[in-house]
Amino acid sequence: MLVSEDESRHTLEAEDMYVIQPSHPWWKSENWMNAKPLPEGFRYSSDANERWLTRPELEELVTPETSAAEAVPTSA
């Protein structure tokens, strides 16, 4: 579960992310003026995706640009 029905009451949908707003007095919701509230009972979870990645898309996400051996220097 990424955003539960309970959390959705405090969550905004921005262009490319969800913002779960804390209930703290210092939180400035005006920082998210372009975001919109989620509908009542909204839930975001892996099993309810509208878009599923293909195998090549998944491989592209998990394949590093460099191998682990190249990224971690060896101590001499």
matplotlib code that plots the C-alpha trace (Angstrom):
import matplotlib.pyplot as plt

x = [0.0, 1.6, -1.3, -4.1, -7.7, -7.0, -3.8, -5.6, -7.5, -4.2, -2.7, -2.3, -1.7, 1.1, 2.2, 4.5, 4.0, 1.7, 2.4, 1.2, 0.8, 1.7, -0.7, 1.9, 1.4, 4.7, 3.6, 2.8, 0.2, 0.5, 3.8, 1.6, -0.9, -0.7, -1.5, -5.1, -6.8, -7.5, -11.1, -12.8, -11.7, -8.7, -6.1, -2.8, -1.4, 0.6, -2.3, -4.5, -2.1, -3.7, -0.3, 2.0, 5.6, 6.8, 9.8, 12.1, 10.9, 11.6, 15.0, 15.9, 15.0, 17.1, 20.1, 22.7, 24.5, 27.8, 28.5, 29.0, 32.6, 33.2, 31.2, 33.0, 36.7, 38.9, 41.3, 45.0]
y = [0.0, 3.3, 5.6, 4.2, 5.4, 7.1, 8.8, 10.0, 12.6, 14.4, 13.7, 16.0, 14.9, 16.9, 16.5, 13.5, 12.6, 12.3, 14.6, 13.2, 16.3, 16.1, 17.6, 19.9, 23.7, 24.4, 22.7, 25.1, 23.7, 26.8, 25.3, 22.8, 25.3, 23.5, 20.1, 18.9, 16.9, 13.2, 11.9, 10.5, 6.9, 7.1, 4.3, 3.9, 0.4, -1.9, -4.1, -1.2, 0.4, 1.7, 1.5, -1.5, -1.4, -3.8, -6.1, -3.8, -0.8, -2.6, -3.8, -0.2, 1.0, -1.7, -1.9, 0.5, 2.9, 1.4, -1.9, -2.2, -3.0, 0.2, 2.3, 1.2, 1.9, -0.8, -0.1, -0.8]
z = [0.0, -1.1, -0.1, 2.0, 2.1, 5.4, 4.2, 1.0, 3.1, 3.7, 0.3, -2.7, -6.3, -8.0, -11.6, -11.0, -7.3, -4.3, -1.3, 2.0, 4.1, 7.8, 10.4, 11.9, 12.4, 10.5, 7.3, 4.5, 2.2, 0.0, -1.3, -3.2, -4.7, -8.1, -6.5, -6.1, -3.3, -4.0, -4.2, -1.2, -0.6, -3.0, -2.6, -4.4, -4.4, -6.6, -7.4, -8.7, -11.2, -14.4, -16.2, -16.0, -17.0, -19.7, -19.1, -21.1, -19.1, -15.8, -17.0, -17.9, -14.4, -12.6, -15.0, -13.6, -15.9, -14.7, -13.1, -9.3, -9.8, -11.8, -9.3, -6.1, -5.9, -4.6, -1.8, -2.6]

ax = plt.figure().add_subplot(projection="3d")
ax.plot(x, y, z, "-o")
ax.set_aspect("equal")
plt.show()
